[in-house]
Amino acid sequence: MSFLNSASIAPKDAEAVRAAINPVIAAYMREHCGIDKGPEAVITEWIEQISSGQTTAAALGLTQDHIDAILSQARDLIRTGHLDKARDKLLLALLLNPLEVRAVYATAASLQMEQRYVDAGRLYASYIVLNPLEAVGYLRMGECLLGSGSPDDAREFVASALSLARENEDAATVEHAEKLLNFIDDNRAVIRVRGASPTSDSAQ
């Protein structure tokens, strides 16, 4: 028999249900989790930890390994074309740690793959703010601006990517940026009219 059945509680009486389950949950947490606090005290502590600046993951006692596992699942889903499911995983990672730059980047990449250039660009902008010395953020932003038909702005971002990539001795990004700059210079008029973007490896 359910402990709720024996309490003669109306199903919609949330306060009465909460009063009935609190001792049961408290016993579970004490006996199985080693936490000698009531559930409401635990929730209050979580809220206080998050308010003080801890991530949700830290407040819940989750480690970086948990977030890494979620991101690994999201990458696999992106590679197999399940972009909506991937974003569900990435959203979870961001809820656990809003400053997880890998989740920001991967979410932007998934949107770029769907040619949602404005949405992707907004997230790449956040990625740049969080990771300003990483050339790839500027490069992807340039690709999104190309896709939305803004070659002049795109060129500025790609040129910034090229400069950072040279400084960081990132040969692959240097090569990509140089090709992209040539593409912009050779196709500026067409890009303004229709929007265009060469193939990107942003999902890799």
N, CA and C atoms as a LAMMPS dump frame, in Angstrom:
ITEM: TIMESTEP
0
ITEM: NUMBER OF ATOMS
612
ITEM: BOX BOUNDS ff ff ff
-5.0000000000000000e+02 5.0000000000000000e+02
-5.0000000000000000e+02 5.0000000000000000e+02
-5.0000000000000000e+02 5.0000000000000000e+02
ITEM: ATOMS id mol type element x y z
1 1 1 N 0.845 -1.197 0
2 1 2 C 0 0 0
3 1 3 C 0.883 1.25 0
4 2 1 N 0.495 2.25 -0.766
5 2 2 C 1.236 3.507 -0.802
6 2 3 C 1.095 4.238 0.52
7 3 1 N 2.154 4.894 0.949
8 3 2 C 2.053 5.694 2.177
9 3 3 C 1.072 6.854 2.005
10 4 1 N 0.793 7.233 0.734
11 4 2 C -0.214 8.275 0.499
12 4 3 C -1.624 7.741 0.685
13 5 1 N -1.838 6.471 0.286
14 5 2 C -3.17 5.887 0.453
15 5 3 C -3.588 5.859 1.915
16 6 1 N -2.647 5.527 2.784
17 6 2 C -2.976 5.4 4.196
18 6 3 C -3.207 6.741 4.867
19 7 1 N -2.851 7.821 4.176
20 7 2 C -2.969 9.135 4.796
21 7 3 C -4.292 9.813 4.497
22 8 1 N -5.11 9.214 3.617
23 8 2 C -6.406 9.789 3.246
24 8 3 C -6.261 11.241 2.785
25 9 1 N -5.386 11.424 1.799
26 9 2 C -5.076 12.772 1.308
27 9 3 C -5.735 12.984 -0.043
28 10 1 N -6.362 14.139 -0.218
29 10 2 C -6.916 14.48 -1.524
30 10 3 C -5.774 14.639 -2.51
31 11 1 N -5.893 14.058 -3.738
32 11 2 C -4.78 14.071 -4.7
33 11 3 C -4.257 15.457 -5.035
34 12 1 N -5.118 16.48 -4.997
35 12 2 C -4.698 17.819 -5.395
36 12 3 C -4.248 18.682 -4.21
37 13 1 N -4.226 18.112 -3.035
38 13 2 C -3.809 18.86 -1.85
39 13 3 C -2.301 18.756 -1.702
40 14 1 N -1.582 19.627 -2.41
41 14 2 C -0.126 19.522 -2.486
42 14 3 C 0.535 19.651 -1.127
43 15 1 N 0.034 20.557 -0.285
44 15 2 C 0.662 20.76 1.015
45 15 3 C 0.53 19.519 1.883
46 16 1 N -0.643 18.89 1.836
47 16 2 C -0.847 17.686 2.642
48 16 3 C 0.011 16.533 2.129
49 17 1 N 0.105 16.418 0.797
50 17 2 C 0.953 15.373 0.218
51 17 3 C 2.402 15.609 0.615
52 18 1 N 2.838 16.87 0.537
53 18 2 C 4.218 17.183 0.899
54 18 3 C 4.49 16.828 2.365
55 19 1 N 3.54 17.138 3.229
56 19 2 C 3.718 16.816 4.646
57 19 3 C 3.819 15.307 4.866
58 20 1 N 3.091 14.538 4.034
59 20 2 C 3.114 13.086 4.177
60 20 3 C 4.401 12.475 3.645
61 21 1 N 4.917 13.021 2.562
62 21 2 C 6.083 12.391 1.946
63 21 3 C 7.396 12.849 2.558
64 22 1 N 7.417 14.029 3.191
65 22 2 C 8.679 14.538 3.726
66 22 3 C 9.382 13.548 4.657
67 23 1 N 8.679 12.935 5.622
68 23 2 C 9.381 11.967 6.474
69 23 3 C 9.91 10.764 5.7
70 24 1 N 9.186 10.336 4.673
71 24 2 C 9.618 9.197 3.87
72 24 3 C 10.864 9.55 3.076
73 25 1 N 10.848 10.736 2.446
74 25 2 C 12.007 11.184 1.674
75 25 3 C 13.205 11.414 2.595
76 26 1 N 12.941 11.991 3.763
77 26 2 C 14.027 12.228 4.718
78 26 3 C 14.674 10.905 5.132
79 27 1 N 13.837 9.874 5.375
80 27 2 C 14.381 8.564 5.748
81 27 3 C 15.207 7.97 4.62
82 28 1 N 14.716 8.125 3.384
83 28 2 C 15.473 7.625 2.229
84 28 3 C 16.837 8.313 2.133
85 29 1 N 16.831 9.633 2.26
86 29 2 C 18.078 10.383 2.12
87 29 3 C 19.054 10.026 3.241
88 30 1 N 18.525 9.78 4.426
89 30 2 C 19.39 9.426 5.549
90 30 3 C 19.966 8.021 5.395
91 31 1 N 19.108 7.07 5.016
92 31 2 C 19.51 5.663 4.983
93 31 3 C 20.27 5.284 3.712
94 32 1 N 19.927 5.92 2.582
95 32 2 C 20.509 5.513 1.303
96 32 3 C 21.518 6.516 0.737
97 33 1 N 21.411 7.766 1.158
98 33 2 C 22.3 8.796 0.605
99 33 3 C 23.279 9.353 1.629
100 34 1 N 23.089 9.005 2.889
101 34 2 C 23.967 9.521 3.928
102 34 3 C 23.774 10.989 4.212
103 35 1 N 22.577 11.517 3.939
104 35 2 C 22.279 12.939 4.154
105 35 3 C 21.297 13.044 5.313
106 36 1 N 21.751 13.62 6.415
107 36 2 C 20.915 13.693 7.606
108 36 3 C 20.179 15.033 7.669
109 37 1 N 19.456 15.316 6.592
110 37 2 C 18.668 16.546 6.51
111 37 3 C 17.333 16.224 5.857
112 38 1 N 16.332 17.037 6.143
113 38 2 C 15.063 16.882 5.453
114 38 3 C 15.153 17.382 4.028
115 39 1 N 14.238 16.94 3.152
116 39 2 C 14.304 17.338 1.734
117 39 3 C 14.19 18.838 1.521
118 40 1 N 13.362 19.518 2.309
119 40 2 C 13.216 20.961 2.12
120 40 3 C 14.511 21.688 2.489
121 41 1 N 15.207 21.186 3.516
122 41 2 C 16.491 21.786 3.902
123 41 3 C 17.519 21.593 2.803
124 42 1 N 17.498 20.42 2.167
125 42 2 C 18.436 20.149 1.08
126 42 3 C 18.172 21.071 -0.099
127 43 1 N 16.904 21.248 -0.463
128 43 2 C 16.548 22.127 -1.583
129 43 3 C 16.946 23.572 -1.277
130 44 1 N 16.69 24.006 -0.041
131 44 2 C 17.079 25.365 0.37
132 44 3 C 18.586 25.549 0.257
133 45 1 N 19.33 24.518 0.629
134 45 2 C 20.796 24.578 0.54
135 45 3 C 21.242 24.673 -0.914
136 46 1 N 20.6 23.903 -1.801
137 46 2 C 20.921 23.995 -3.232
138 46 3 C 20.733 25.422 -3.73
139 47 1 N 19.58 26.005 -3.393
140 47 2 C 19.265 27.358 -3.863
141 47 3 C 20.304 28.35 -3.343
142 48 1 N 20.686 28.211 -2.079
143 48 2 C 21.678 29.119 -1.495
144 48 3 C 23.032 28.965 -2.18
145 49 1 N 23.408 27.718 -2.497
146 49 2 C 24.693 27.492 -3.164
147 49 3 C 24.701 28.109 -4.556
148 50 1 N 23.605 27.929 -5.293
149 50 2 C 23.516 28.501 -6.639
150 50 3 C 23.513 30.018 -6.568
151 51 1 N 22.773 30.586 -5.582
152 51 2 C 22.714 32.04 -5.421
153 51 3 C 24.076 32.623 -5.069
154 52 1 N 24.917 31.829 -4.398
155 52 2 C 26.236 32.317 -3.999
156 52 3 C 27.259 32.221 -5.134
157 53 1 N 26.836 31.666 -6.271
158 53 2 C 27.728 31.62 -7.432
159 53 3 C 28.172 30.242 -7.863
160 54 1 N 27.795 29.209 -7.125
161 54 2 C 28.14 27.863 -7.557
162 54 3 C 27.28 27.461 -8.757
163 55 1 N 27.808 26.582 -9.588
164 55 2 C 27.004 26.055 -10.683
165 55 3 C 25.971 25.085 -10.139
166 56 1 N 24.94 24.848 -10.934
167 56 2 C 23.942 23.864 -10.545
168 56 3 C 24.584 22.497 -10.356
169 57 1 N 25.535 22.169 -11.22
170 57 2 C 26.227 20.885 -11.116
171 57 3 C 26.915 20.743 -9.77
172 58 1 N 27.623 21.787 -9.336
173 58 2 C 28.323 21.732 -8.054
174 58 3 C 27.334 21.612 -6.902
175 59 1 N 26.226 22.356 -6.981
176 59 2 C 25.227 22.301 -5.917
177 59 3 C 24.618 20.911 -5.804
178 60 1 N 24.499 20.23 -6.931
179 60 2 C 23.92 18.882 -6.932
180 60 3 C 24.954 17.797 -6.667
181 61 1 N 26.207 18.193 -6.528
182 61 2 C 27.255 17.216 -6.269
183 61 3 C 27.718 16.462 -7.5
184 62 1 N 27.453 17.017 -8.688
185 62 2 C 27.898 16.386 -9.925
186 62 3 C 29.306 16.86 -10.27
187 63 1 N 30.068 16.004 -10.906
188 63 2 C 31.448 16.333 -11.265
189 63 3 C 31.541 16.711 -12.74
190 64 1 N 32.738 17.15 -13.146
191 64 2 C 32.973 17.467 -14.551
192 64 3 C 32.795 16.241 -15.429
193 65 1 N 33.033 15.075 -14.874
194 65 2 C 32.838 13.839 -15.647
195 65 3 C 31.395 13.694 -16.111
196 66 1 N 30.449 14.113 -15.281
197 66 2 C 29.035 14.037 -15.67
198 66 3 C 28.765 14.933 -16.88
199 67 1 N 29.282 16.153 -16.828
200 67 2 C 29.075 17.083 -17.94
201 67 3 C 29.799 16.596 -19.19
202 68 1 N 31.002 16.064 -19.018
203 68 2 C 31.742 15.517 -20.161
204 68 3 C 30.95 14.406 -20.844
205 69 1 N 30.298 13.561 -20.052
206 69 2 C 29.506 12.458 -20.613
207 69 3 C 28.325 12.992 -21.41
208 70 1 N 27.676 14.034 -20.893
209 70 2 C 26.542 14.641 -21.603
210 70 3 C 27.016 15.24 -22.929
211 71 1 N 28.155 15.931 -22.908
212 71 2 C 28.687 16.537 -24.128
213 71 3 C 29.091 15.477 -25.145
214 72 1 N 29.621 14.362 -24.678
215 72 2 C 29.983 13.267 -25.579
216 72 3 C 28.744 12.714 -26.276
217 73 1 N 27.663 12.569 -25.525
218 73 2 C 26.407 12.1 -26.117
219 73 3 C 25.901 13.095 -27.153
220 74 1 N 26.011 14.383 -26.838
221 74 2 C 25.539 15.413 -27.769
222 74 3 C 26.35 15.393 -29.061
223 75 1 N 27.672 15.242 -28.95
224 75 2 C 28.514 15.186 -30.158
225 75 3 C 28.136 13.999 -31.036
226 76 1 N 27.876 12.858 -30.416
227 76 2 C 27.48 11.677 -31.194
228 76 3 C 26.161 11.937 -31.921
229 77 1 N 25.234 12.611 -31.26
230 77 2 C 23.934 12.909 -31.879
231 77 3 C 24.094 13.895 -33.036
232 78 1 N 24.99 14.866 -32.89
233 78 2 C 25.236 15.815 -33.976
234 78 3 C 25.825 15.094 -35.185
235 79 1 N 26.78 14.22 -34.937
236 79 2 C 27.427 13.5 -36.037
237 79 3 C 26.439 12.629 -36.799
238 80 1 N 25.408 12.139 -36.122
239 80 2 C 24.418 11.281 -36.779
240 80 3 C 23.205 12.072 -37.262
241 81 1 N 23.261 13.399 -37.155
242 81 2 C 22.205 14.243 -37.703
243 81 3 C 21.003 14.447 -36.818
244 82 1 N 21.064 14.018 -35.566
245 82 2 C 19.936 14.196 -34.642
246 82 3 C 20.134 15.505 -33.869
247 83 1 N 19.928 16.617 -34.569
248 83 2 C 20.315 17.911 -34.011
249 83 3 C 19.412 18.347 -32.862
250 84 1 N 18.11 18.103 -32.965
251 84 2 C 17.206 18.489 -31.877
252 84 3 C 17.534 17.728 -30.6
253 85 1 N 17.771 16.424 -30.725
254 85 2 C 18.12 15.619 -29.553
255 85 3 C 19.462 16.062 -28.978
256 86 1 N 20.387 16.422 -29.86
257 86 2 C 21.681 16.908 -29.393
258 86 3 C 21.514 18.183 -28.578
259 87 1 N 20.655 19.09 -29.061
260 87 2 C 20.46 20.344 -28.333
261 87 3 C 19.801 20.12 -26.979
262 88 1 N 18.964 19.094 -26.862
263 88 2 C 18.401 18.758 -25.549
264 88 3 C 19.527 18.419 -24.571
265 89 1 N 20.498 17.636 -25.033
266 89 2 C 21.64 17.277 -24.183
267 89 3 C 22.48 18.52 -23.857
268 90 1 N 22.689 19.358 -24.858
269 90 2 C 23.51 20.551 -24.658
270 90 3 C 22.835 21.539 -23.71
271 91 1 N 21.507 21.628 -23.805
272 91 2 C 20.771 22.494 -22.879
273 91 3 C 20.95 22.004 -21.444
274 92 1 N 20.898 20.691 -21.263
275 92 2 C 21.12 20.131 -19.933
276 92 3 C 22.508 20.503 -19.414
277 93 1 N 23.51 20.389 -20.281
278 93 2 C 24.873 20.757 -19.874
279 93 3 C 24.956 22.225 -19.48
280 94 1 N 24.25 23.084 -20.226
281 94 2 C 24.277 24.512 -19.925
282 94 3 C 23.5 24.839 -18.662
283 95 1 N 22.443 24.08 -18.381
284 95 2 C 21.721 24.285 -17.129
285 95 3 C 22.606 23.908 -15.936
286 96 1 N 23.42 22.878 -16.123
287 96 2 C 24.322 22.461 -15.05
288 96 3 C 25.489 23.422 -14.89
289 97 1 N 25.948 23.989 -16.016
290 97 2 C 27.034 24.969 -15.967
291 97 3 C 26.864 25.948 -17.133
292 98 1 N 26.27 27.121 -16.877
293 98 2 C 26.001 28.083 -17.958
294 98 3 C 27.25 28.586 -18.664
295 99 1 N 28.424 28.401 -18.066
296 99 2 C 29.669 28.878 -18.678
297 99 3 C 30.443 27.768 -19.367
298 100 1 N 29.796 26.645 -19.632
299 100 2 C 30.45 25.523 -20.313
300 100 3 C 30.579 25.875 -21.796
301 101 1 N 31.778 26.356 -22.178
302 101 2 C 31.96 26.9 -23.524
303 101 3 C 31.784 25.831 -24.605
304 102 1 N 32.098 24.585 -24.292
305 102 2 C 31.941 23.53 -25.298
306 102 3 C 30.476 23.336 -25.66
307 103 1 N 29.594 23.489 -24.681
308 103 2 C 28.16 23.352 -24.946
309 103 3 C 27.648 24.545 -25.759
310 104 1 N 28.148 25.731 -25.439
311 104 2 C 27.771 26.924 -26.212
312 104 3 C 28.182 26.745 -27.669
313 105 1 N 29.428 26.328 -27.878
314 105 2 C 29.948 26.162 -29.245
315 105 3 C 29.171 25.088 -29.997
316 106 1 N 28.948 23.95 -29.374
317 106 2 C 28.278 22.851 -30.059
318 106 3 C 26.827 23.199 -30.389
319 107 1 N 26.156 23.934 -29.51
320 107 2 C 24.786 24.369 -29.801
321 107 3 C 24.778 25.301 -31.004
322 108 1 N 25.723 26.238 -31.024
323 108 2 C 25.827 27.145 -32.174
324 108 3 C 26.103 26.373 -33.457
325 109 1 N 26.999 25.392 -33.383
326 109 2 C 27.33 24.604 -34.571
327 109 3 C 26.117 23.85 -35.094
328 110 1 N 25.3 23.318 -34.183
329 110 2 C 24.11 22.581 -34.615
330 110 3 C 23.121 23.501 -35.317
331 111 1 N 23.008 24.726 -34.836
332 111 2 C 22.113 25.7 -35.474
333 111 3 C 22.667 26.14 -36.825
334 112 1 N 23.977 26.299 -36.909
335 112 2 C 24.604 26.662 -38.179
336 112 3 C 24.377 25.574 -39.224
337 113 1 N 24.416 24.317 -38.81
338 113 2 C 24.179 23.21 -39.734
339 113 3 C 22.764 23.248 -40.321
340 114 1 N 21.841 23.857 -39.588
341 114 2 C 20.46 24.01 -40.07
342 114 3 C 20.26 25.337 -40.791
343 115 1 N 21.343 26.06 -41.03
344 115 2 C 21.326 27.365 -41.689
345 115 3 C 20.516 28.4 -40.907
346 116 1 N 20.484 28.244 -39.603
347 116 2 C 19.854 29.231 -38.717
348 116 3 C 20.957 30.193 -38.264
349 117 1 N 21.382 31.02 -39.21
350 117 2 C 22.609 31.777 -39.026
351 117 3 C 22.517 32.835 -37.927
352 118 1 N 21.358 33.474 -37.787
353 118 2 C 21.218 34.505 -36.755
354 118 3 C 21.265 33.869 -35.369
355 119 1 N 20.524 32.765 -35.197
356 119 2 C 20.54 32.073 -33.907
357 119 3 C 21.936 31.544 -33.582
358 120 1 N 22.579 30.946 -34.583
359 120 2 C 23.929 30.425 -34.378
360 120 3 C 24.901 31.56 -34.057
361 121 1 N 24.786 32.664 -34.783
362 121 2 C 25.684 33.795 -34.564
363 121 3 C 25.567 34.37 -33.168
364 122 1 N 24.352 34.397 -32.636
365 122 2 C 24.162 34.901 -31.281
366 122 3 C 24.938 34.056 -30.268
367 123 1 N 24.92 32.74 -30.467
368 123 2 C 25.649 31.861 -29.555
369 123 3 C 27.158 31.926 -29.798
370 124 1 N 27.556 32.047 -31.061
371 124 2 C 28.997 32.219 -31.316
372 124 3 C 29.503 33.515 -30.683
373 125 1 N 28.658 34.553 -30.66
374 125 2 C 29.051 35.802 -29.993
375 125 3 C 29.311 35.551 -28.511
376 126 1 N 28.451 34.75 -27.885
377 126 2 C 28.662 34.399 -26.476
378 126 3 C 29.939 33.595 -26.311
379 127 1 N 30.177 32.693 -27.259
380 127 2 C 31.401 31.881 -27.203
381 127 3 C 32.634 32.768 -27.278
382 128 1 N 32.601 33.772 -28.143
383 128 2 C 33.745 34.683 -28.281
384 128 3 C 33.977 35.435 -26.98
385 129 1 N 32.899 35.888 -26.353
386 129 2 C 33.04 36.615 -25.085
387 129 3 C 33.661 35.719 -24.019
388 130 1 N 33.237 34.46 -23.988
389 130 2 C 33.75 33.523 -22.988
390 130 3 C 35.15 33.018 -23.325
391 131 1 N 35.492 33.026 -24.624
392 131 2 C 36.755 32.436 -25.072
393 131 3 C 37.395 33.355 -26.121
394 132 1 N 37.788 34.57 -25.739
395 132 2 C 38.147 35.597 -26.727
396 132 3 C 39.437 35.341 -27.499
397 133 1 N 40.271 34.429 -27.033
398 133 2 C 41.533 34.168 -27.721
399 133 3 C 41.472 32.951 -28.629
400 134 1 N 40.287 32.376 -28.789
401 134 2 C 40.11 31.177 -29.611
402 134 3 C 39.643 31.592 -31.001
403 135 1 N 40.461 31.347 -31.998
404 135 2 C 40.191 31.837 -33.353
405 135 3 C 38.92 31.258 -33.956
406 136 1 N 38.586 30.019 -33.59
407 136 2 C 37.487 29.337 -34.264
408 136 3 C 36.149 30.048 -34.048
409 137 1 N 35.962 30.716 -32.912
410 137 2 C 34.707 31.437 -32.685
411 137 3 C 34.497 32.544 -33.707
412 138 1 N 35.566 33.305 -33.981
413 138 2 C 35.499 34.376 -34.974
414 138 3 C 35.264 33.808 -36.374
415 139 1 N 35.894 32.67 -36.647
416 139 2 C 35.738 32.04 -37.949
417 139 3 C 34.294 31.619 -38.181
418 140 1 N 33.693 30.974 -37.182
419 140 2 C 32.301 30.528 -37.326
420 140 3 C 31.341 31.713 -37.426
421 141 1 N 31.622 32.764 -36.67
422 141 2 C 30.792 33.955 -36.769
423 141 3 C 30.858 34.515 -38.184
424 142 1 N 32.042 34.517 -38.756
425 142 2 C 32.187 34.977 -40.135
426 142 3 C 31.373 34.132 -41.098
427 143 1 N 31.382 32.819 -40.901
428 143 2 C 30.593 31.934 -41.766
429 143 3 C 29.1 32.246 -41.656
430 144 1 N 28.64 32.51 -40.433
431 144 2 C 27.221 32.824 -40.253
432 144 3 C 26.86 34.152 -40.913
433 145 1 N 27.748 35.121 -40.808
434 145 2 C 27.493 36.404 -41.458
435 145 3 C 27.486 36.25 -42.973
436 146 1 N 28.333 35.375 -43.501
437 146 2 C 28.281 35.07 -44.933
438 146 3 C 26.931 34.482 -45.296
439 147 1 N 26.487 33.523 -44.487
440 147 2 C 25.225 32.863 -44.777
441 147 3 C 24.036 33.801 -44.754
442 148 1 N 24.12 34.856 -43.928
443 148 2 C 23.018 35.816 -43.865
444 148 3 C 23.216 37.01 -44.788
445 149 1 N 24.282 36.953 -45.622
446 149 2 C 24.461 37.968 -46.663
447 149 3 C 25.132 39.246 -46.211
448 150 1 N 26.079 39.156 -45.273
449 150 2 C 26.793 40.347 -44.775
450 150 3 C 28.301 40.161 -44.96
451 151 1 N 28.79 40.288 -46.19
452 151 2 C 30.194 39.971 -46.453
453 151 3 C 31.187 40.892 -45.766
454 152 1 N 30.854 42.174 -45.617
455 152 2 C 31.81 43.097 -45.006
456 152 3 C 32.041 42.745 -43.529
457 153 1 N 30.941 42.522 -42.798
458 153 2 C 31.072 42.122 -41.399
459 153 3 C 31.749 40.755 -41.296
460 154 1 N 31.388 39.869 -42.21
461 154 2 C 31.99 38.532 -42.208
462 154 3 C 33.501 38.632 -42.37
463 155 1 N 33.921 39.512 -43.266
464 155 2 C 35.362 39.62 -43.522
465 155 3 C 36.121 40.074 -42.28
466 156 1 N 35.529 40.984 -41.513
467 156 2 C 36.186 41.458 -40.301
468 156 3 C 36.404 40.32 -39.307
469 157 1 N 35.383 39.493 -39.138
470 157 2 C 35.505 38.386 -38.191
471 157 3 C 36.501 37.339 -38.69
472 158 1 N 36.468 37.058 -39.986
473 158 2 C 37.393 36.057 -40.523
474 158 3 C 38.828 36.574 -40.458
475 159 1 N 39.01 37.861 -40.714
476 159 2 C 40.353 38.438 -40.599
477 159 3 C 40.857 38.356 -39.154
478 160 1 N 39.961 38.565 -38.197
479 160 2 C 40.342 38.43 -36.788
480 160 3 C 40.717 36.988 -36.484
481 161 1 N 39.949 36.053 -37.042
482 161 2 C 40.27 34.636 -36.848
483 161 3 C 41.644 34.306 -37.407
484 162 1 N 41.941 34.84 -38.582
485 162 2 C 43.235 34.586 -39.217
486 162 3 C 44.375 35.115 -38.354
487 163 1 N 44.204 36.32 -37.818
488 163 2 C 45.237 36.922 -36.984
489 163 3 C 45.487 36.083 -35.73
490 164 1 N 44.419 35.67 -35.068
491 164 2 C 44.563 34.856 -33.858
492 164 3 C 45.153 33.488 -34.171
493 165 1 N 44.713 32.909 -35.287
494 165 2 C 45.204 31.578 -35.654
495 165 3 C 46.704 31.616 -35.946
496 166 1 N 47.163 32.656 -36.602
497 166 2 C 48.605 32.793 -36.864
498 166 3 C 49.367 32.937 -35.547
499 167 1 N 48.806 33.735 -34.638
500 167 2 C 49.456 33.935 -33.348
501 167 3 C 49.52 32.629 -32.556
502 168 1 N 48.462 31.821 -32.683
503 168 2 C 48.399 30.557 -31.95
504 168 3 C 49.03 29.395 -32.714
505 169 1 N 49.56 29.691 -33.898
506 169 2 C 50.187 28.669 -34.743
507 169 3 C 49.212 27.515 -35.038
508 170 1 N 47.983 27.913 -35.362
509 170 2 C 46.916 26.953 -35.688
510 170 3 C 46.819 26.868 -37.211
511 171 1 N 47.586 25.958 -37.79
512 171 2 C 47.722 25.905 -39.252
513 171 3 C 46.404 25.616 -39.949
514 172 1 N 45.587 24.724 -39.383
515 172 2 C 44.326 24.361 -40.034
516 172 3 C 43.379 25.548 -40.1
517 173 1 N 43.295 26.323 -39.011
518 173 2 C 42.407 27.484 -39.006
519 173 3 C 42.958 28.591 -39.895
520 174 1 N 44.277 28.741 -39.938
521 174 2 C 44.883 29.717 -40.855
522 174 3 C 44.478 29.399 -42.29
523 175 1 N 44.61 28.147 -42.678
524 175 2 C 44.265 27.744 -44.046
525 175 3 C 42.79 28.002 -44.353
526 176 1 N 41.931 27.631 -43.414
527 176 2 C 40.485 27.82 -43.612
528 176 3 C 40.158 29.31 -43.735
529 177 1 N 40.735 30.123 -42.857
530 177 2 C 40.451 31.555 -42.865
531 177 3 C 40.936 32.207 -44.165
532 178 1 N 42.104 31.825 -44.633
533 178 2 C 42.621 32.391 -45.88
534 178 3 C 41.712 32.038 -47.056
535 179 1 N 41.25 30.803 -47.104
536 179 2 C 40.327 30.405 -48.174
537 179 3 C 39.023 31.183 -48.086
538 180 1 N 38.555 31.388 -46.844
539 180 2 C 37.294 32.09 -46.654
540 180 3 C 37.419 33.561 -47.068
541 181 1 N 38.546 34.194 -46.755
542 181 2 C 38.758 35.576 -47.166
543 181 3 C 38.796 35.69 -48.686
544 182 1 N 39.45 34.752 -49.346
545 182 2 C 39.47 34.755 -50.814
546 182 3 C 38.067 34.56 -51.37
547 183 1 N 37.304 33.678 -50.748
548 183 2 C 35.927 33.433 -51.178
549 183 3 C 35.093 34.707 -51.065
550 184 1 N 35.246 35.426 -49.957
551 184 2 C 34.494 36.67 -49.76
552 184 3 C 34.88 37.699 -50.818
553 185 1 N 36.174 37.871 -51.034
554 185 2 C 36.636 38.88 -51.985
555 185 3 C 36.197 38.56 -53.414
556 186 1 N 36.106 37.28 -53.75
557 186 2 C 35.745 36.881 -55.109
558 186 3 C 34.237 36.85 -55.336
559 187 1 N 33.453 36.835 -54.253
560 187 2 C 32.003 36.636 -54.403
561 187 3 C 31.175 37.66 -53.639
562 188 1 N 31.745 38.806 -53.363
563 188 2 C 31.093 39.794 -52.5
564 188 3 C 29.694 40.179 -52.993
565 189 1 N 29.565 40.466 -54.272
566 189 2 C 28.266 40.907 -54.806
567 189 3 C 27.211 39.817 -54.681
568 190 1 N 27.592 38.596 -54.988
569 190 2 C 26.646 37.473 -54.905
570 190 3 C 26.229 37.231 -53.465
571 191 1 N 27.164 37.339 -52.531
572 191 2 C 26.86 37.109 -51.121
573 191 3 C 25.84 38.122 -50.633
574 192 1 N 25.99 39.394 -51.041
575 192 2 C 25.061 40.432 -50.591
576 192 3 C 23.644 40.153 -51.065
577 193 1 N 23.522 39.6 -52.257
578 193 2 C 22.198 39.368 -52.834
579 193 3 C 21.532 38.14 -52.231
580 194 1 N 22.266 37.051 -52.132
581 194 2 C 21.637 35.78 -51.782
582 194 3 C 22.104 35.197 -50.456
583 195 1 N 23.231 35.662 -49.971
584 195 2 C 23.834 34.971 -48.821
585 195 3 C 24.523 33.729 -49.317
586 196 1 N 25.691 33.462 -48.795
587 196 2 C 26.433 32.293 -49.242
588 196 3 C 27.449 31.916 -48.182
589 197 1 N 27.758 30.65 -48.118
590 197 2 C 28.791 30.202 -47.199
591 197 3 C 29.391 28.918 -47.711
592 198 1 N 30.704 28.843 -47.816
593 198 2 C 31.335 27.593 -48.227
594 198 3 C 31.155 26.539 -47.148
595 199 1 N 31.443 25.31 -47.49
596 199 2 C 31.285 24.206 -46.549
597 199 3 C 32.105 24.446 -45.305
598 200 1 N 31.458 24.225 -44.131
599 200 2 C 32.135 24.402 -42.855
600 200 3 C 32.373 23.071 -42.186
601 201 1 N 33.421 23.007 -41.387
602 201 2 C 33.682 21.804 -40.611
603 201 3 C 33.322 22.014 -39.146
604 202 1 N 32.363 22.93 -38.88
605 202 2 C 32.063 23.334 -37.517
606 202 3 C 31.531 22.214 -36.661
607 203 1 N 30.998 21.166 -37.254
608 203 2 C 30.435 20.073 -36.455
609 203 3 C 31.469 19.047 -36.064
610 204 1 N 32.696 19.203 -36.558
611 204 2 C 33.716 18.2 -36.279
612 204 3 C 34.154 18.284 -34.819
